Structure formats: C-alpha cells, structure tokens
Amino acid sequence: MMAGPQHFVVVLGWNCNSACPFCVRRELQRSHTGAKHEMTFEEFAAGLERYRPTLKSLALSSFGETMLNRDFPEMIRLLAVRYSHLEAVHVITNGSLMARCYSVGDLPGLLSFSIDSPFRETYEVMRPGLDFGLVMSNLRTMVQRRNHGGRRVGINMAVFDCNRGHVYPMIQFAQATGLSYVHVIAGMGFEGKDTVGPAPLPGDAVVAAQVARARKDFPSVEVISDTFDISPVNRCRMPWTSMDIAPDGQAHPCCRSLAVSYGHWVEGQPWSGDSIARLREQLGSGRIDSAEFVSCATCRWR
C-alpha cells in the first residue's frame, strides 16, 4: 500500500450560478451534512501539505461551479508555486467565470468545460442562467492561452434525450475549435428529466454510432465514452491510489460514495483507518458489504 494517496479529487463547494434541471446538487444538499460549507484556502493548503510527499495529481471540482469558490485564484497560485511537481491539475468548470483565473492555463492537466450542446437553444435549456456566447468565447480563449505544454482543453458533455443527437456535431465543433478531447457522459440526476428527458443507457445505439463516426472523421479529438461502454472494465483501484475530498474536508472513496466517510483529511487518519481498510479487503475479495458500501456494491467499475 502507498504511504499516502497519489491523487485527490477536491470538491471546493456548493455554490452555483446556473440551475441545470438535471443537477444532483439539491438532492445532495438534503442528504449531506456538509452541504453549506465552502472549502477555505487554509483548509485546502493544510490538506495538500499533509500528503505532499506522495501526491502526483489532483482534480478541482464542485457540487456547483468550481470557480465560484472565493479562494480559487489563491488555490491556483499555491499549486503553481508549491506544487509545481504535480503531473496534472485537472479543473472542471462551466466556463462562465474564466476571467477570475486565466492562470489555470499555466498548469498541466485537463481543463474540462461542461458544455452539453454546440447549439445555443439546447445549451440554454440545459444550462439556464449561463451565457452561451460568453462560455464559448472563454473556451476559445483558453485554447489560445494554455501556456503549459501539458494543459489540455476539452468538453464534458452530459447526454440526455434532448441532446442525444448532438454528440457528432459536438465532436465536430471540438476539432474546429482546437480542443483536445470530448468526454461523452451518460447523464444522471434527480430532477428536471421532464425538461431534458431520460439519460440514454450504456450501449445506446444512437450515441455509439455518432461516437464511432466522429472518431473516424475527427481523429485529432480524443473521444472518451466510458459511461456508455458496455465492455468489461478494470476493477476499481481508488482505495489504493486516491480519495475524494468533500467541501467539509471529509474523505470519501469517490464521487458516487458520499455516504461513506474515511474521516477528515486533515484531522483524521483517512488513508490508514478501518473504513478504507475494509473497503480494500472487500474489493480485493470481490465480496462487498452492501450495508456499509452501498454505492460500491452496485458499481460496474468494481
């Protein structure tokens, strides 16, 4: 076992400037005790420093919009100075607030814009409150401003019935814009499906056909479609390599397992505690206690 995690997903907060009809945020706020906490710079710095010797990469995300965290620019400055050895600093954003911190282009890793359609009308149904033109302008700006050779700019596209036929044109747009990748994600959420429709299932023929055609026609764009892939997947290695950190500092197995806490990443012993040890043992044996690790028991990646 590693002496510490190699990778973190750090969820910075809950605030958002959009009201996506498929968002899981409101449901999570009802069930998660840390729902109103925004991670501070001091908490962020203390957590990273504790695991600095083993840390190789991290991802910054949010249950809302990542860049709405008031300390986000200061966090990026810390990463650029104190953690320049990291192989990757991934950032997920809706792209509306890039002017707060263009310096994310100076770090290696994936800069993922959450854009679900290349067409204004559909985009504004799925991302109400956001300015389609501004987001697209910010996307093009970051393609031009990426100052680190390892910074890749791309799109996360959540697919529902309303944008199911937009996968091919999205990848076409990505190549024309100079993007590195499009991550085609099976949509999920607790509300608003009357607006966006149900999410297609893994193996969906309409999505699969568009992905196959786009990979042939637009070879410069990496198309990731793992949530639609019905082929066998590798067994989960997360408890041996990484932790997800919620805004209140609680460490979790992954974004699907917020009901399970390993403990606080600064004040507790999450990497060497009993909870993570049990999960490692159970994943290794293939026998998951569904009462304790309910999300893991039903996950196709285990």
C-alpha positions, 0 to 999 in steps of 0.5 A, spaced: 500 500 500 502 507 498 504 511 504 499 516 502 494 517 496 497 519 489 491 523 487 485 527 490 479 529 487 477 536 491 470 538 491 471 546 493 463 547 494 456 548 493 455 554 490 452 555 483 450 560 478 446 556 473 440 551 475 441 545 470 434 541 471 438 535 471 443 537 477 444 532 483 446 538 487 439 539 491 438 532 492 445 532 495 444 538 499 438 534 503 442 528 504 449 531 506 451 534 512 456 538 509 452 541 504 453 549 506 460 549 507 465 552 502 472 549 502 477 555 505 484 556 502 487 554 509 483 548 509 485 546 502 493 548 503 493 544 510 490 538 506 495 538 500 501 539 505 499 533 509 500 528 503 505 532 499 510 527 499 506 522 495 501 526 491 502 526 483 495 529 481 489 532 483 482 534 480 478 541 482 471 540 482 464 542 485 457 540 487 456 547 483 461 551 479 468 550 481 470 557 480 465 560 484 469 558 490 472 565 493 479 562 494 480 559 487 485 564 484 489 563 491 488 555 490 491 556 483 497 560 485 499 555 491 499 549 486 503 553 481 508 555 486 508 549 491 506 544 487 509 545 481 511 537 481 504 535 480 503 531 473 496 534 472 491 539 475 485 537 472 479 543 473 472 542 471 468 548 470 462 551 466 466 556 463 462 562 465 467 565 470 474 564 466 476 571 467 477 570 475 483 565 473 486 565 466 492 562 470 489 555 470 492 555 463 499 555 466 498 548 469 498 541 466 492 537 466 485 537 463 481 543 463 474 540 462 468 545 460 461 542 461 458 544 455 452 539 453 450 542 446 454 546 440 447 549 439 445 555 443 437 553 444 439 546 447 445 549 451 440 554 454 435 549 456 440 545 459 444 550 462 439 556 464 442 562 467 449 561 463 451 565 457 452 561 451 456 566 447 460 568 453 462 560 455 464 559 448 468 565 447 472 563 454 473 556 451 476 559 445 480 563 449 483 558 453 485 554 447 489 560 445 492 561 452 494 554 455 501 556 456 503 549 459 505 544 454 501 539 458 494 543 459 489 540 455 482 543 453 476 539 452 468 538 453 464 534 458 458 533 455 452 530 459 447 526 454 440 526 455 434 525 450 434 532 448 441 532 446 442 525 444 443 527 437 448 532 438 454 528 440 457 528 432 456 535 431 459 536 438 465 532 436 465 536 430 465 543 433 471 540 438 476 539 432 474 546 429 475 549 435 482 546 437 480 542 443 483 536 445 478 531 447 470 530 448 468 526 454 461 523 452 457 522 459 451 518 460 447 523 464 444 522 471 440 526 476 434 527 480 430 532 477 428 536 471 428 529 466 421 532 464 425 538 461 431 534 458 428 527 458 431 520 460 439 519 460 440 514 454 443 507 457 450 504 456 450 501 449 445 506 446 445 505 439 444 512 437 450 515 441 455 509 439 454 510 432 455 518 432 461 516 437 464 511 432 463 516 426 466 522 429 472 518 431 473 516 424 472 523 421 475 527 427 481 523 429 485 529 432 479 529 438 480 524 443 473 521 444 472 518 451 465 514 452 466 510 458 459 511 461 456 508 455 461 502 454 458 496 455 465 492 455 468 489 461 472 494 465 478 494 470 476 493 477 476 499 481 483 501 484 481 508 488 482 505 495 489 504 493 491 510 489 486 516 491 480 519 495 475 524 494 475 530 498 468 533 500 467 541 501 467 539 509 474 536 508 471 529 509 474 523 505 470 519 501 472 513 496 469 517 490 464 521 487 458 516 487 460 514 495 458 520 499 455 516 504 461 513 506 466 517 510 474 515 511 474 521 516 477 528 515 483 529 511 486 533 515 484 531 522 483 524 521 487 518 519 483 517 512 488 513 508 490 508 514 483 507 518 478 501 518 473 504 513 478 504 507 481 498 510 475 494 509 473 497 503 480 494 500 479 487 503 472 487 500 474 489 493 480 485 493 475 479 495 470 481 490 465 480 496 462 487 498 458 489 504 452 492 501 450 495 508 456 499 509 458 500 501 452 501 498 454 505 492 460 500 491 456 494 491 452 496 485 458 499 481 460 496 474 467 499 475 468 494 481 
